[in-house]
Amino acid sequence: MTASDSILELEHLQLSLGGAHILRDVSLTIRRGEYCSLIGPNGAGKSTLLKCINGIYSQWRGRIVIAGADARHCSRRAIARQVGYVPQHSGVLPGYRVREFLLMSRYAQLDSWGGPGQNDREAVDRAMQRTGIRALANRTLPTLSGGEAQKVFIAAALVQATPILLLDEPTTFLDPRFQHEVNQLVVELNRQEGITVLSVSHDLNSAIQYSDRLLAMKDGELRHSLDPNAVMDSSALAELFDTRFCALAHPRSGKPLLIPE
């Protein structure tokens, strides 16, 4: 891999919070246009890793390089121009209307001395069209269903016009219909628009079906980088989750489907 192929690099990343070691010497490189899923048990450090990349946590040690720039020397605004972030749904939503919320999410691209302009409003329209939420434009966030709100959060990341999209459990608590719609939307953004995706997922089978690579974490360490097509008989996943799996082939994709034994 050449330097021009990579868009995100972590070198010996470490983080301690409250005296506990959350990330331990994590190093990885993600290629431009790649779709990677972070998998692993609860408490592995997956969500924390995203927060370090996005600048929410800044007390990490090591090195993070985003689109060729050392994150240590980047402002939060500069990082927001490169990285769109969809956090876990907290269940508490502010009372903004959807269009208003999306315009505020455009802050990294706004002129420092002015408010939203025509380009910003057009970016919001494109994001709503892309995520299928035009009909929700004048709804307030607390009135939305979980699936609708998740699409709004993805649209909020899209209006930033970033080449990297970080997703923290984007389909948690969604019914099967909205899980499918959100998964398909992310795949289309990756395949059709070339957006690099790094997604935390506890849905192992969805991660296998949609990802180019599985990044397996446990106890704050990156244990494995796995090809989703090659986990049919993977001792790595059994060790990762302390669980043995029975593997079947997906009837359409042929990729593995894993069922805990």
C-alpha positions in Angstrom: 0.0 0.0 0.0 1.4 3.4 -0.9 0.8 6.6 1.1 -1.7 7.8 -1.4 -3.8 4.6 -0.9 -4.4 5.3 2.8 -6.8 7.8 4.2 -6.6 7.0 7.9 -3.6 5.7 9.9 -3.3 5.0 13.6 0.1 4.3 15.0 0.6 2.9 18.6 -2.6 4.6 19.8 -3.1 4.4 23.6 -5.7 6.0 25.9 -6.3 5.8 29.6 -9.5 7.1 31.2 -9.9 7.2 35.0 -6.8 5.1 35.5 -8.1 2.4 33.2 -6.3 1.4 30.0 -9.0 1.7 27.3 -6.8 1.5 24.2 -3.5 -0.4 24.1 -1.0 0.2 21.3 -3.6 0.1 18.4 -2.1 0.5 14.9 -4.0 0.2 11.7 -4.3 1.6 8.2 -7.5 2.1 6.3 -7.4 2.5 2.5 -9.3 5.2 0.7 -12.8 3.9 -0.2 -12.6 0.9 2.1 -15.5 -0.3 4.2 -14.2 -1.6 7.6 -16.2 -2.8 10.5 -14.9 -2.7 14.1 -16.1 -5.9 15.9 -15.5 -7.3 19.3 -17.2 -7.8 22.7 -18.5 -5.0 24.9 -15.8 -2.9 26.5 -13.2 -3.7 23.7 -12.6 0.0 23.0 -14.3 0.2 19.7 -16.4 3.3 20.3 -13.5 5.0 22.1 -11.4 4.5 19.1 -13.9 6.4 16.9 -14.0 9.2 19.5 -10.2 9.5 19.3 -10.3 9.8 15.6 -13.1 12.3 15.7 -11.3 14.5 18.3 -13.8 14.0 21.1 -11.0 12.5 23.1 -7.7 14.3 22.8 -5.6 12.9 25.6 -4.5 9.8 23.6 -0.9 9.0 23.0 0.5 7.8 19.7 -0.3 9.2 16.2 -3.4 9.6 14.1 -3.1 10.7 10.5 -6.2 11.8 8.7 -6.0 12.3 4.9 -2.3 12.9 5.3 -2.5 15.4 8.2 -1.3 14.7 11.7 -4.4 15.0 13.9 -2.3 16.6 16.7 -1.9 19.7 14.6 -5.5 19.9 13.3 -8.3 21.9 14.8 -11.7 20.3 15.5 -13.0 22.3 12.5 -10.3 20.8 10.3 -11.1 17.3 11.5 -14.8 17.9 10.8 -14.0 18.7 7.2 -12.5 15.2 6.8 -14.5 13.1 9.2 -18.3 12.7 9.5 -19.4 11.0 12.7 -22.7 9.3 13.6 -22.7 8.6 17.3 -24.7 6.0 19.2 -28.3 7.0 19.6 -28.7 8.3 23.1 -32.5 8.5 23.0 -32.5 12.2 24.0 -33.0 14.5 21.0 -32.9 18.3 20.9 -36.1 20.1 19.7 -34.7 21.3 16.4 -36.5 20.9 13.1 -34.7 18.5 10.8 -33.7 21.1 8.2 -32.4 23.4 10.9 -30.4 20.6 12.5 -28.8 19.7 9.2 -27.9 23.3 8.5 -26.2 23.5 11.9 -24.3 20.3 11.1 -22.8 22.1 8.1 -20.7 24.3 10.5 -17.3 23.1 9.4 -17.9 24.3 5.8 -19.5 27.6 6.8 -17.8 30.9 6.3 -16.5 32.0 9.7 -18.1 35.4 9.4 -21.4 34.5 7.8 -24.4 32.2 8.1 -25.5 29.5 5.8 -25.6 30.4 2.1 -27.1 28.9 -1.0 -24.4 26.2 -1.3 -25.1 25.1 2.3 -28.9 24.9 1.7 -28.2 22.9 -1.5 -25.9 20.5 0.5 -28.8 20.0 3.0 -31.2 19.3 0.2 -28.8 16.8 -1.4 -28.3 15.0 1.9 -32.0 14.8 2.6 -32.6 13.4 -0.9 -29.8 10.9 -0.6 -31.1 9.6 2.8 -34.8 9.7 1.8 -35.9 12.1 4.5 -37.2 15.1 2.5 -40.7 14.5 4.0 -39.2 15.0 7.5 -37.7 18.4 6.8 -40.1 20.3 9.1 -40.5 17.7 11.7 -38.8 18.2 15.1 -36.2 15.6 16.1 -38.1 14.2 19.2 -41.1 13.3 17.0 -39.1 11.0 14.8 -38.9 7.2 15.1 -35.6 5.5 15.8 -35.0 4.7 12.1 -36.0 8.1 10.9 -33.7 9.8 13.5 -30.8 7.5 12.4 -31.2 8.6 8.8 -31.2 12.2 9.9 -27.9 11.7 11.8 -26.4 10.1 8.7 -27.6 13.1 6.6 -26.0 15.4 9.2 -22.7 13.6 8.6 -23.2 13.8 4.8 -23.8 17.6 4.8 -20.2 18.0 6.1 -19.1 16.6 2.7 -16.3 14.5 4.2 -14.4 11.6 2.6 -14.5 9.6 5.9 -17.7 8.4 7.7 -17.5 7.0 11.2 -20.5 5.1 12.4 -21.1 3.9 16.0 -23.6 1.0 16.0 -25.8 2.6 13.3 -28.6 0.0 13.4 -28.8 -0.7 17.2 -32.5 -0.7 18.4 -33.9 -0.5 14.8 -36.4 -2.9 13.5 -35.4 -5.2 10.5 -36.8 -2.8 7.9 -34.8 0.2 9.1 -31.8 -1.9 9.8 -31.8 -3.0 6.1 -32.5 0.6 4.9 -29.6 2.1 6.9 -27.2 -0.7 5.9 -28.1 -0.3 2.2 -27.7 3.5 2.5 -24.2 3.1 4.0 -23.2 0.6 1.4 -24.4 2.9 -1.4 -22.4 5.8 0.0 -19.3 3.6 0.1 -19.7 1.9 -3.3 -21.2 4.7 -5.3 -19.7 7.8 -3.8 -16.4 6.4 -2.6 -16.8 7.4 1.0 -14.5 5.5 3.4 -16.5 3.9 6.1 -15.4 2.8 9.6 -18.3 1.3 11.5 -18.7 -0.2 15.0 -21.0 -3.1 14.8 -22.3 -5.7 17.2 -24.2 -7.3 14.4 -21.6 -9.8 13.3 -23.5 -11.1 10.3 -24.2 -7.6 8.8 -20.5 -6.7 9.3 -19.5 -9.8 7.3 -22.0 -9.2 4.5 -21.2 -5.5 3.9 -17.6 -5.0 4.9 -14.4 -5.2 3.0 -12.5 -6.0 6.2 -13.3 -6.9 9.8 -11.1 -5.2 12.5 -11.4 -7.4 15.6 -10.8 -5.7 19.0 -10.7 -7.1 22.5 -9.4 -5.6 25.8 -8.4 -2.4 24.1 -6.2 -4.2 21.5 -6.6 -4.8 17.8 -6.4 -8.6 17.7 -7.1 -9.4 14.1 -7.7 -7.9 10.6 -10.0 -10.4 8.9 -11.3 -11.0 5.4 -15.1 -11.4 5.8 -15.1 -14.2 3.1 -12.6 -16.3 5.2 -14.3 -16.5 8.6 -16.3 -19.7 7.8 -14.1 -21.6 10.2 -12.4 -18.9 12.1 -10.8 -19.7 15.5 -10.1 -15.9 15.7 -13.8 -15.1 16.2 -14.3 -17.9 18.7 -11.4 -16.5 20.7 -12.6 -12.9 20.3 -16.1 -13.6 21.7 -15.3 -16.6 23.9 -18.0 -18.4 21.8 -17.9 -21.1 19.2 -19.9 -20.5 16.0 -21.7 -22.7 13.5 -21.2 -21.3 10.0 -23.5 -21.5 7.0 -23.3 -19.9 3.6 -25.6 -17.0 2.8 -28.1 -18.2 0.1 -27.5 -15.2 -2.1 -24.1 -13.7 -1.4 -22.4 -17.0 -0.4 -20.7 -15.1 2.5 -20.6 -16.8 5.9 -23.5 -16.6 8.3 -22.5 -17.3 11.9 -24.7 -18.7 14.6 -23.4 -19.1 18.2 -23.3 -22.7 19.1 
